[in-house]
Amino acid sequence: MDQLFQSLFNQPLGTDTATIVALDALGVLLTGIALLLLARRNDLGWWFQVLAVFAGPLVIALQFGFDGMFKAVPYLLVPVYGLWRFSKYRMRGKFARLVEVQPFTASALVWGFVLTVLIAFASAVPTIFSGLDLASIQASFWLTLAFAALVPAGLVGIANGLRWAWLVVAASAVAQIAVYFGNQPAFATLAVLVLQFGTSLFGWWSWRQLPAEATQDDAAEYPPSPYQQA
């Protein structure tokens, strides 16, 4: 078991660092599952994202310092917002929604950038005010915070029906993998990020149009005119 854990997380079992790496990987894994469900416009995807925050940032904050709440709370508010936003769309089946895809706008891009900066700053607050020499902290640490913040910002876009937001989440996974490769990454961390990348691309592909049921409903609501020429 110890050897398997060492192989997956590149850390000895039982240390604080190993626990943090494992919880973080579990959170990203659950986010991948959430993205897979959201690709199908399924409300359960937001509940899995809530679980991802509880399993990752929230547990880490409760176990290793309440200052981690600066990260956990914004991350938790995103799926709560997503549940509320999806509730505005019509139901399709038991849990799915007829989420209408919205066009790309410059204002949405600006808001996405602002959200990313705010969430990244919130995640960095404990480090900024820890009294450490910020210049001595590796650039990869700050890059990881910024690239990870793209995920909740992208989820806000997905909640609002922005198809291009899926590519933001995919870009986050690629960027984090690139940063981790320079720091002896854990295999489990890379694996769940690859899952996040794949499910994001699947979501982008799935959201190219409304589900077939929406077209059928519209056809039933607006039948062809009997006065049309054959």
C-alpha positions as semicolon CSV with decimal commas, in nm:
position;residue;x (nm);y (nm);z (nm)
1;M;0,000;0,000;0,000
2;D;0,281;0,241;0,092
3;Q;0,455;0,176;-0,238
4;L;0,134;0,228;-0,435
5;F;0,069;0,558;-0,255
6;Q;0,427;0,667;-0,320
7;S;0,388;0,584;-0,690
8;L;0,059;0,773;-0,723
9;F;0,136;1,083;-0,521
10;N;0,516;1,098;-0,514
11;Q;0,501;1,143;-0,137
12;P;0,544;0,903;0,158
13;L;0,218;0,791;0,314
14;G;0,120;0,968;0,636
15;T;0,285;1,306;0,581
16;D;0,092;1,634;0,565
17;T;0,220;1,704;0,215
18;A;0,101;1,363;0,096
19;T;-0,245;1,423;0,243
20;I;-0,273;1,764;0,074
21;V;-0,162;1,625;-0,263
22;A;-0,407;1,334;-0,234
23;L;-0,700;1,557;-0,135
24;D;-0,622;1,802;-0,412
25;A;-0,613;1,518;-0,666
26;L;-0,944;1,384;-0,533
27;G;-1,100;1,728;-0,575
28;V;-0,982;1,753;-0,935
29;L;-1,108;1,400;-1,003
30;L;-1,455;1,495;-0,879
31;T;-1,440;1,812;-1,089
32;G;-1,374;1,592;-1,393
33;I;-1,687;1,391;-1,312
34;A;-1,880;1,715;-1,262
35;L;-1,766;1,840;-1,604
36;L;-1,876;1,515;-1,765
37;L;-2,226;1,561;-1,622
38;L;-2,238;1,931;-1,707
39;A;-2,145;1,841;-2,064
40;R;-2,484;1,668;-2,071
41;R;-2,641;1,979;-1,910
42;N;-2,711;1,776;-1,598
43;D;-2,781;1,947;-1,264
44;L;-2,596;1,669;-1,082
45;G;-2,274;1,810;-1,223
46;W;-2,301;2,107;-0,987
47;W;-2,355;1,877;-0,690
48;F;-2,042;1,684;-0,784
49;Q;-1,855;2,015;-0,799
50;V;-1,980;2,097;-0,448
51;L;-1,845;1,757;-0,342
52;A;-1,516;1,835;-0,518
53;V;-1,475;2,152;-0,311
54;F;-1,561;1,968;0,011
55;A;-1,319;1,684;-0,068
56;G;-1,037;1,917;-0,173
57;P;-1,004;2,283;-0,065
58;L;-1,254;2,269;0,223
59;V;-1,109;1,961;0,396
60;I;-0,757;2,096;0,345
61;A;-0,861;2,426;0,506
62;L;-1,028;2,253;0,802
63;Q;-0,734;2,021;0,860
64;F;-0,435;2,241;0,790
65;G;-0,544;2,597;0,867
66;F;-0,861;2,801;0,841
67;D;-0,682;3,056;0,622
68;G;-0,747;2,807;0,343
69;M;-1,109;2,923;0,358
70;F;-1,006;3,222;0,145
71;K;-0,979;2,970;-0,138
72;A;-1,249;2,723;-0,036
73;V;-1,535;2,973;-0,002
74;P;-1,511;3,126;-0,355
75;Y;-1,469;2,779;-0,501
76;L;-1,784;2,666;-0,318
77;L;-1,989;2,967;-0,424
78;V;-1,934;2,883;-0,792
79;P;-2,136;2,555;-0,801
80;V;-2,401;2,715;-0,579
81;Y;-2,433;2,988;-0,840
82;G;-2,436;2,721;-1,113
83;L;-2,727;2,540;-0,949
84;W;-2,920;2,865;-0,925
85;R;-2,843;2,961;-1,284
86;F;-2,936;2,620;-1,426
87;S;-3,268;2,638;-1,239
88;K;-3,368;2,914;-1,482
89;Y;-3,365;2,671;-1,775
90;R;-3,639;2,425;-1,867
91;M;-3,606;2,066;-1,752
92;R;-3,527;1,783;-1,991
93;G;-3,588;1,452;-1,821
94;K;-3,516;1,414;-1,451
95;F;-3,199;1,617;-1,399
96;A;-3,097;1,767;-1,735
97;R;-3,168;2,121;-1,850
98;L;-3,224;2,282;-2,189
99;V;-2,930;2,519;-2,149
100;E;-2,918;2,760;-2,442
101;V;-2,571;2,830;-2,579
102;Q;-2,487;3,200;-2,568
103;P;-2,260;3,377;-2,821
104;F;-1,913;3,500;-2,738
105;T;-1,901;3,858;-2,614
106;A;-1,616;4,085;-2,510
107;S;-1,792;4,173;-2,184
108;A;-1,813;3,805;-2,086
109;L;-1,440;3,770;-2,153
110;V;-1,365;4,073;-1,935
111;W;-1,583;3,937;-1,654
112;G;-1,411;3,601;-1,684
113;F;-1,071;3,766;-1,651
114;V;-1,186;3,967;-1,347
115;L;-1,324;3,654;-1,180
116;T;-1,000;3,467;-1,244
117;V;-0,793;3,746;-1,088
118;L;-1,021;3,773;-0,784
119;I;-1,029;3,398;-0,719
120;A;-0,653;3,367;-0,769
121;F;-0,595;3,659;-0,529
122;A;-0,827;3,502;-0,269
123;S;-0,631;3,176;-0,297
124;A;-0,304;3,366;-0,249
125;V;-0,418;3,574;0,052
126;P;-0,280;3,332;0,317
127;T;0,061;3,336;0,147
128;I;0,066;3,711;0,083
129;F;-0,004;3,791;0,450
130;S;0,200;3,507;0,599
131;G;0,507;3,723;0,651
132;L;0,718;3,518;0,409
133;D;0,951;3,683;0,163
134;L;0,731;3,673;-0,146
135;A;1,031;3,710;-0,375
136;S;1,165;3,377;-0,246
137;I;0,853;3,185;-0,351
138;Q;0,885;3,003;-0,681
139;A;0,702;3,147;-0,978
140;S;0,543;2,806;-1,037
141;F;0,341;2,851;-0,716
142;W;0,181;3,175;-0,838
143;L;0,124;3,030;-1,185
144;T;-0,051;2,727;-1,037
145;L;-0,288;2,950;-0,838
146;A;-0,368;3,159;-1,146
147;F;-0,420;2,862;-1,378
148;A;-0,631;2,675;-1,120
149;A;-0,852;2,985;-1,082
150;L;-0,945;2,950;-1,449
151;V;-1,157;2,646;-1,358
152;P;-1,413;2,821;-1,130
153;A;-1,416;3,120;-1,366
154;G;-1,486;2,884;-1,656
155;L;-1,761;2,712;-1,457
156;V;-1,933;3,047;-1,410
157;G;-1,928;3,085;-1,788
158;I;-2,069;2,735;-1,831
159;A;-2,346;2,820;-1,586
160;N;-2,439;3,107;-1,816
161;G;-2,440;2,892;-2,130
162;L;-2,108;3,012;-2,273
163;R;-1,971;2,733;-2,488
164;W;-1,623;2,886;-2,516
165;A;-1,590;2,866;-2,136
166;W;-1,527;2,493;-2,180
167;L;-1,205;2,581;-2,362
168;V;-1,099;2,796;-2,065
169;V;-1,127;2,494;-1,835
170;A;-0,936;2,282;-2,086
171;A;-0,663;2,548;-2,110
172;S;-0,637;2,547;-1,730
173;A;-0,560;2,175;-1,729
174;V;-0,294;2,210;-2,001
175;A;-0,130;2,506;-1,826
176;Q;-0,121;2,329;-1,489
177;I;0,031;2,018;-1,645
178;A;0,300;2,232;-1,808
179;V;0,385;2,393;-1,471
180;Y;0,382;2,066;-1,279
181;F;0,618;1,897;-1,524
182;G;0,900;2,116;-1,397
183;N;0,849;2,006;-1,035
184;Q;0,845;1,625;-1,029
185;P;0,465;1,594;-1,045
186;A;0,266;1,314;-0,889
187;F;0,122;1,068;-1,140
188;A;-0,225;1,099;-0,985
189;T;-0,218;1,478;-1,021
190;L;-0,130;1,456;-1,389
191;A;-0,389;1,184;-1,449
192;V;-0,680;1,383;-1,303
193;L;-0,573;1,694;-1,495
194;V;-0,575;1,491;-1,817
195;L;-0,928;1,379;-1,721
196;Q;-1,026;1,743;-1,669
197;F;-0,885;1,831;-2,010
198;G;-1,071;1,546;-2,183
199;T;-1,406;1,615;-2,018
200;S;-1,373;1,986;-2,100
201;L;-1,323;1,911;-2,468
202;F;-1,618;1,673;-2,453
203;G;-1,830;1,951;-2,303
204;W;-1,723;2,195;-2,574
205;W;-1,816;1,939;-2,840
206;S;-2,148;1,846;-2,672
207;W;-2,258;2,207;-2,642
208;R;-2,238;2,277;-3,015
209;Q;-2,619;2,267;-3,027
210;L;-2,926;2,221;-2,810
211;P;-3,039;1,865;-2,731
212;A;-3,268;1,704;-2,988
213;E;-3,559;1,719;-2,745
214;A;-3,555;2,099;-2,760
215;T;-3,604;2,097;-3,135
216;Q;-3,887;1,845;-3,101
217;D;-4,057;2,057;-2,833
218;D;-4,036;2,367;-3,050
219;A;-4,179;2,176;-3,343
220;A;-4,468;2,056;-3,129
221;E;-4,533;2,406;-3,000
222;Y;-4,524;2,568;-3,343
223;P;-4,674;2,323;-3,595
224;P;-4,638;2,398;-3,965
225;S;-4,913;2,615;-4,111
226;P;-5,184;2,423;-4,302
227;Y;-5,187;2,706;-4,555
228;Q;-4,828;2,647;-4,664
229;Q;-4,788;2,521;-5,017
230;A;-4,670;2,165;-5,052
